[in-house]
Amino acid sequence: MQDSLPVLVGIDVGGTKTHLRAVAGDTRVADHVRASSGWRPHDPVAAASWLAGLIADALPSGLRPSALAVGGHACETPRQCERIRLALHLHFDVPALVVGDAELLVPAAGLDQGVGLVAGTGSVAVGRRADGTLVQVGGWGAALGDEGGAAGLVREAARACWAAHDRGEPPDALAAALLEAFGVPEVPALGAALEHATDPSAAWGRHAPAVFAAAEAGSALARSVILAGGRSLASLVALLARRGVAADDVVVAGGTILGRPLLHDAFTAALAEALPSARPQPLRVPPVDGAVALARSLLGGRRPFPPVTA
């Protein structure tokens, strides 16, 4: 098969799991999922070695990539991605491309241009201008940003509870849900509980169901936090449009937004108001399909995006 058909390898390195898919023609020759532990995107040599080991483990004996595309979690700038690509070239002398994992959404949806919006534990939106220049907004982590993602929602829920406490209001269903989730006895203690988290994104994000449960129980505070999160996600898309990204198509992924109708509806309503031309659509296939599509575009020496100086 290696001699007759090119082997296209796409890899989606997520925050918790990594998905590799390899195809030759219409035949899937590998479909491999493993934990993302050991992924070090800020060390290009280590990242490339990790990817090379993954490929060696996943591909059948005797097969090597003909083209390779990677969407990497925490690949935050084109320069960082290019350094990983150059290091990867030492392992595989084939056309290769490395992008941030959110960039897989648009090609996975079968589109040539558009916005990829992720709202899972965190949140980020990406797109490219007509000349191929990457524009990314959001994704600043639980402490500073990620509005509309799970961790950001919990942070803002705690802030809402503190503000209500300062106004002298009794704890409502949101406060009760957060106190139970964090195992603390009173609202002022939420601060220390959040500050002591060693990994805020994960530690805060896992309590997001408490915010949605409180909204369902009638908490006006919880509902206001979720509606604000939806507006924040819509503002990311509108910001990309203002910066020259074609935003008519918005591909949406992430368990927080796709799994919670209240947040999703808040986002789509806010987007319709801010950018009426935008057409949001949920991603219905694995993001790794976008990596395979990018690998296919590399055949024949064509890069889908302009080169970056490492």
C-alpha positions in Angstrom: 0.0 0.0 0.0 2.9 2.4 0.8 4.2 1.9 -2.8 0.9 2.5 -4.5 -0.9 5.1 -2.5 0.4 8.0 -0.3 -0.2 7.6 3.4 -1.7 10.7 4.9 -1.3 11.1 8.6 -3.3 13.6 10.7 -2.8 14.1 14.4 -5.0 16.0 16.9 -3.1 16.5 20.1 -5.7 17.7 22.6 -5.3 18.7 26.2 -6.1 15.3 27.6 -6.1 12.9 24.6 -4.4 12.6 21.2 -6.0 11.1 18.1 -4.0 9.9 15.1 -5.7 8.9 11.9 -3.9 7.6 8.8 -5.5 7.0 5.4 -4.3 5.7 2.1 -6.7 6.5 -0.7 -10.1 5.7 0.8 -8.7 3.2 3.2 -8.1 4.0 6.9 -4.9 2.3 7.8 -4.6 3.5 11.4 -6.9 5.1 14.0 -5.2 5.5 17.3 -6.1 7.3 20.5 -3.9 7.7 23.5 -3.3 10.1 26.4 -1.5 13.4 25.7 0.8 13.0 28.7 4.3 13.8 27.7 3.3 16.4 25.1 5.7 19.4 25.5 4.8 21.9 22.8 7.2 24.6 24.1 10.1 22.3 23.6 10.2 21.7 19.8 12.7 18.8 19.9 10.8 17.0 22.6 7.5 17.6 20.9 8.8 16.3 17.6 10.2 13.2 19.3 6.9 12.6 21.0 5.0 12.8 17.7 7.5 10.5 16.0 7.1 7.9 18.7 3.3 8.2 18.4 3.5 7.7 14.6 5.9 4.7 15.0 3.5 3.1 17.5 0.3 3.7 15.5 1.2 2.9 11.9 1.4 -0.7 10.7 4.9 -2.1 10.3 6.5 -0.8 7.1 4.3 2.2 6.6 5.6 5.7 6.8 3.8 9.0 6.2 3.8 10.6 2.8 2.4 13.8 4.3 1.8 14.8 7.9 -0.3 17.5 9.6 -0.6 18.1 13.4 -3.0 20.2 15.4 -1.3 20.7 18.7 -2.8 21.8 22.0 -0.9 24.9 23.4 0.7 25.6 20.1 0.0 29.3 20.6 1.9 31.1 17.8 2.8 30.3 14.2 6.5 30.6 15.1 6.1 28.0 17.9 4.3 25.7 15.5 7.0 26.2 12.8 9.8 25.2 15.2 8.0 21.9 16.0 7.5 21.3 12.2 11.2 21.9 11.6 12.2 19.5 14.4 9.7 17.0 13.0 11.3 17.2 9.6 14.4 15.5 11.1 12.3 12.4 11.7 10.2 12.4 8.5 11.5 14.0 5.3 8.0 14.6 4.0 5.7 17.6 3.7 4.5 18.5 7.2 2.4 21.2 8.9 1.9 22.0 12.5 -0.9 24.3 13.7 -2.9 24.9 16.9 -5.5 22.3 17.5 -8.4 24.8 17.1 -7.3 25.2 13.5 -8.5 21.7 12.7 -12.2 22.6 13.0 -12.7 24.5 9.8 -11.0 21.8 7.5 -12.7 19.1 9.5 -16.0 20.6 8.5 -15.0 20.5 4.9 -14.5 24.3 4.6 -11.6 26.2 3.1 -12.2 29.3 5.3 -14.1 30.3 8.4 -13.7 30.5 12.2 -13.0 27.7 14.5 -14.5 28.3 18.0 -13.7 25.9 20.9 -15.5 26.2 24.3 -14.5 23.2 26.4 -12.5 23.6 29.6 -11.1 26.8 28.0 -12.2 28.9 25.1 -10.5 30.2 21.9 -11.4 31.3 18.4 -9.1 31.2 15.4 -9.3 32.0 11.7 -7.1 33.3 8.8 -7.2 36.3 6.7 -7.3 36.1 2.9 -3.5 36.1 2.7 -3.3 33.1 5.1 -2.2 35.1 8.2 -3.4 33.4 11.4 -5.5 35.4 13.8 -6.2 33.9 17.2 -8.3 35.5 20.0 -9.0 34.3 23.5 -7.4 31.3 25.0 -5.7 33.2 27.8 -6.2 30.5 30.5 -8.5 30.2 33.5 -6.9 33.0 35.6 -7.1 35.7 32.9 -9.6 34.7 30.2 -11.3 31.6 28.8 -14.7 33.3 29.1 -17.5 30.9 28.1 -15.3 27.9 28.8 -15.9 25.7 31.8 -13.1 27.2 34.0 -14.1 30.7 33.1 -17.7 30.1 33.9 -16.8 28.8 37.4 -14.5 31.8 38.0 -17.2 34.2 37.0 -19.8 32.3 39.0 -17.6 32.7 42.1 -17.2 36.4 41.4 -21.0 36.7 41.1 -21.4 35.0 44.5 -18.9 37.3 46.1 -20.6 40.4 44.7 -24.0 39.1 46.0 -22.4 38.5 49.4 -20.9 42.0 49.5 -24.4 43.4 48.7 -25.7 41.5 51.8 -27.8 39.0 49.8 -28.3 35.5 51.2 -26.7 32.7 49.3 -28.8 31.4 46.4 -28.7 28.1 44.5 -25.5 29.1 42.7 -23.7 29.8 46.0 -25.0 26.6 47.5 -23.8 24.6 44.4 -20.3 26.1 44.5 -19.9 25.6 48.2 -20.8 21.9 47.8 -18.6 21.5 44.8 -15.5 23.1 46.4 -16.2 21.6 49.8 -16.2 24.9 51.7 -18.7 26.2 54.3 -19.3 29.7 53.3 -19.0 32.1 50.3 -15.9 34.0 51.5 -14.0 30.7 51.6 -14.4 30.2 47.8 -11.5 32.5 47.2 -9.0 30.3 49.0 -10.5 27.2 47.3 -9.9 28.7 43.9 -6.5 30.1 44.7 -5.1 26.8 46.0 -5.8 24.9 42.8 -2.5 23.7 41.3 -4.1 23.4 37.8 -6.9 26.1 37.7 -8.2 25.1 34.3 -8.9 21.5 35.3 -9.7 22.1 38.9 -12.1 24.9 38.3 -13.5 23.5 35.0 -14.7 20.3 36.5 -17.1 22.2 38.7 -18.9 23.8 35.7 -21.8 21.4 36.0 -22.7 23.0 39.3 -23.2 26.3 37.6 -25.6 24.8 35.0 -27.4 22.9 37.7 -27.9 26.1 39.7 -29.3 27.8 36.6 -31.8 24.9 36.1 -32.7 25.2 39.8 -33.7 28.8 39.2 -30.6 30.8 40.1 -30.7 34.2 38.4 -27.0 34.6 39.2 -26.1 31.4 37.5 -28.2 32.2 34.5 -26.6 35.6 34.1 -23.1 34.1 34.3 -24.0 31.6 31.5 -25.6 34.3 29.3 -22.5 36.5 29.7 -20.4 33.5 28.8 -22.3 33.1 25.6 -21.9 36.8 24.7 -18.2 36.5 25.4 -17.9 33.7 22.9 -19.8 35.6 20.3 -17.5 38.6 20.8 -14.5 36.4 20.0 -16.0 35.7 16.6 -17.0 39.3 16.0 -13.4 40.4 16.9 -12.0 38.0 14.3 -14.3 39.4 11.7 -13.2 43.0 12.6 -9.6 41.8 12.1 -10.2 40.6 8.6 -11.1 37.0 9.0 -13.9 35.5 6.9 -16.4 34.7 9.6 -19.5 33.7 7.6 -19.0 30.1 8.7 -18.3 29.4 12.4 -17.4 25.8 13.3 -18.2 25.2 17.0 -16.6 22.5 19.1 -16.1 21.7 22.8 -18.2 19.8 25.3 -19.1 22.8 27.3 -20.9 24.7 24.5 -22.2 21.7 22.6 -23.3 19.9 25.7 -25.1 22.8 27.4 -28.1 24.2 25.4 -28.4 27.3 27.6 -24.8 28.4 26.8 -25.1 27.4 23.1 -28.4 29.3 22.7 -26.9 32.3 24.4 -23.9 32.2 22.1 -26.0 31.9 18.9 -28.4 34.7 20.0 -25.5 37.0 20.7 -23.7 36.1 17.5 -26.9 36.8 15.4 -27.0 40.2 17.0 -23.3 41.0 16.7 -22.6 39.4 13.3 -25.9 38.6 11.4 -24.0 37.1 8.4 -22.3 34.4 10.6 -23.6 30.8 10.3 -22.6 28.8 13.4 -22.5 25.0 13.0 -21.5 22.3 15.4 -18.6 20.1 14.4 -20.0 16.6 13.8 -16.8 14.7 13.0 -13.6 14.3 15.0 -11.2 17.2 14.7 -8.5 14.8 13.5 -10.4 14.7 10.2 -9.2 18.3 9.8 -5.6 17.2 10.2 -6.0 14.5 7.5 -7.5 17.2 5.2 -4.5 19.5 5.8 -2.1 16.6 5.2 -3.9 15.9 1.9 -3.4 19.6 0.9 0.3 19.2 1.4 0.7 16.6 -1.4 2.3 18.1 -4.5 4.3 20.5 -2.4 1.4 23.0 -1.7 1.2 24.5 1.7 -2.2 25.6 2.8 -0.8 28.6 4.7 2.2 30.8 4.1 5.6 29.8 5.6 6.7 31.2 8.9 10.2 32.2 9.9 11.2 30.1 12.9 
